[in-house]
């Protein structure tokens, strides 16, 4: 059986027409080059080089063999390149995941786990309604959504529960407390997004913090964390805002204190894959689901 290495050595010798120079080019002993050439000649039953001259000159059969061996080696190189490109394509093919606020820290850990399986997440952030639209329109492969409505969507799978904590300003009586009782929040105004922006969070606050939703007093809209907290920090009125126990609550803001609410407020989160991803990339969706559920 002729080995590819033997053909490569033969081609080097044919190009140099000198076994010594071929050995130097290949960083091999000359004896190894000579042995491979002899082995090839025995396998083919022909003489490839005329050794009667100072240089090893190709015979007519040797020149024909050179053309054929070169074609074989080129085919092997094409095979190697094709396999490498296929592997690279698989590695750079990922899942487009759209998430909400307060999920980035969890998703960073999930993305790190999936990289070990050559699955790469392309992550974007959007409001709940936008996430649903992106899934329906095929602009995302999967979305993570919170709340009861998400659980009722087709193919939604529960992945974790997000804990909602309270951020209070220095004027609030619970500032500095390790936990914040719901009762201390019921009589103070809050910063909250409009319901259309985050209906799951607004419904949770209105039903579990306030016994009567009409008693919920919005002092200002919750825009970004930085702007809202800055407005709260300079206010003399006791204010609070619900935030997810994610990156927002782990940053330090002067004049703002964050702590768990008693009793604990939770919002379940669900993974919602697109129809296209389920049809063409179910294995990666399954891996993403598993990583989310074990975070």
Secondary structure as GFF3:
##gff-version 3
##sequence-region A 1 295
A	DSSP	alpha_helix	4	16	.	.	.	ID=ss1
A	DSSP	alpha_helix	19	26	.	.	.	ID=ss2
A	DSSP	alpha_helix	30	44	.	.	.	ID=ss3
A	DSSP	beta_strand	49	50	.	.	.	ID=ss4
A	DSSP	beta_strand	57	58	.	.	.	ID=ss5
A	DSSP	alpha_helix	60	92	.	.	.	ID=ss6
A	DSSP	beta_strand	94	99	.	.	.	ID=ss7
A	DSSP	alpha_helix	104	115	.	.	.	ID=ss8
A	DSSP	beta_strand	120	125	.	.	.	ID=ss9
A	DSSP	alpha_helix	128	136	.	.	.	ID=ss10
A	DSSP	beta_strand	142	146	.	.	.	ID=ss11
A	DSSP	alpha_helix	148	151	.	.	.	ID=ss12
A	DSSP	beta_strand	157	169	.	.	.	ID=ss13
A	DSSP	beta_strand	179	181	.	.	.	ID=ss14
A	DSSP	alpha_helix	182	186	.	.	.	ID=ss15
A	DSSP	beta_strand	189	192	.	.	.	ID=ss16
A	DSSP	alpha_helix	199	208	.	.	.	ID=ss17
A	DSSP	three_ten_helix	213	215	.	.	.	ID=ss18
A	DSSP	beta_strand	218	221	.	.	.	ID=ss19
A	DSSP	alpha_helix	225	233	.	.	.	ID=ss20
A	DSSP	beta_strand	239	244	.	.	.	ID=ss21
A	DSSP	beta_strand	256	273	.	.	.	ID=ss22
A	DSSP	alpha_helix	275	280	.	.	.	ID=ss23
A	DSSP	alpha_helix	282	293	.	.	.	ID=ss24
###
